[in-house]
């Protein structure tokens, strides 16, 4: 299978996927914290706050993925690093859009109020739904396009 489908085989790394999910948990915490602080403390529109949270999480997760999850992938020079940052933002566009759409559909489409310690817990539920769906899209895109785990480094 690895000879005919190297991309699929590369995605099957349990260690890499576990690291990616662990880093995603850090990103999700940052993303959700930004959403809650901006909406609850500053009255920012939830849709705008979730976009700010997504960008914050992308930058935090890229830094961790670069040094841990995909530490053996890619070249170390500045140009390659900047290319990976740009590709990461580009490929995460699909996961970010997925996360945003799911968040809006759940948050606005299901009119539930869930007060938890003076905070709207439904924000967190909707955010979690978006993050979960977007994570799958992001793993595939980051693995194949940002760090190109299926490509052998020839030097």
N, C-alpha and C positions, 0 to 999 in steps of 0.2 A: 504494500500500500504506500510506503514512503517514497518509492521510485515513481509511481504514477501520480500520486497526490501529495506532493511535499508540503503544500500549504495546509491541508487538513491535518497531516501528521504533526506539523509544527504547532498547530493550535492545541493538540492533545497533551501537551506537557502539563502534568498535574502540578508540578512544583511552580512553574511560571504562572499558571492560572491561580494557584493559591496565593502567590505573592501579589498578583494583580488585584485579586479580591481584597486582600489585606490593605493594600494601598487605597483601593476604592473605598474602604470603610473610613479611612482617614479623610479622604476627599469628601465623602458623604457627610461626615461630621462637620467639616469646614463649610460645605455648601449649605447644610441645614442651619448651622449657627448664623451664617450671614443672612439667610432668609428670615429667620425668627427675629434677629436683632433689628434688621432694617424695617420689617413690617410692624413689629410690636413696639419697639422703642422710638422709631422715627416716623412711623406712619407711611412708609413707602408702599406703593402699589405692589401686591404680591408677585405679579408677573414680572415687573422690573427687578424686584429684589431677587427673584429666582435666577434671572439672567446674570446678575452680579455674583451670586453664589456659585453658579456654574463656572464662570470665568475664574473665580478664586480657586475653586477645586481643581480646575484644569492645570493651573500653574503649580499648585502644591503637588498634585499627583504626578505631573511630568517630572518634577525635580526628584521625587522619590523613586519613580519608575526608572529614571535615567541612571541612578546610582545603585539600585537594588534589583528590581525585577528584571531589567534588561541590561544589567551591568556588562555582560559579555558581548552585547550586540552593538554594532556601529563603531565608527571611528571616533577618536577622542579630540580631533582638532575642532577649533571654534566654528569654522564654516559648516562642518557636519552637524555639530550641536545645534546651531541656528537653523539648519535645514530640518532637523528632527523637531525642534520647537514649532516651526512653521507647519510641517506635516502633521504634527500632533493636533494643532488647532484645526487644520483642514479636515483631518479624518474624524476628529471628535465632533465636527459640525453635525454629522449624522446622529451620533449618540446624544449630543446636546439638544438637537431639534426634537428627537424622540422623547428625551426627558422632559423638555418644556411642554410639548403637546400633551403628554400623559399627565403631567402636573396640572395643566389648565383644565383638561377634561375631567379629572377627578375632583379638583378643588372647586371649579365653577359648575361642573355638570352634576355633581352630587351635593345638593344643598344640605350639608350637615354642619352643625356647630358642635364642637367637641372641646369645651373649656377644660384646660388642665393647668392648674396653678396660675390662673390669670392669663394664660396664653392660649391661642387657638390651636389646639392639637391637630385639627384637621389639616392645617398647613403641613405639619410633619408627616401625616399619613399620606397626603397627596405627593409630597416631596419624595417620600420613600418609594411610592409606586413608580414615579418617574425615574428615579435613580436605578431601581431594579431593572427596568426594561432597557434603559439607556446603557447600563453596564455591559450587557451582552453585546450590543452593537459596538461599543467602545473597545471591548477586548479583541474582537475580530479585526476591527479596523486598525487599532494600534499595533497589534501583533504583525499583521500583514503589510501595512503601509508605512508606519512610523519606524519600527525597529526591523522590519523585514526579516523575521525569524526563520523564514523558509529559504533564505539566500545564504549560501556559503561565502564567507569572506575570503577572497583570494589574495589578500595581502595588504 
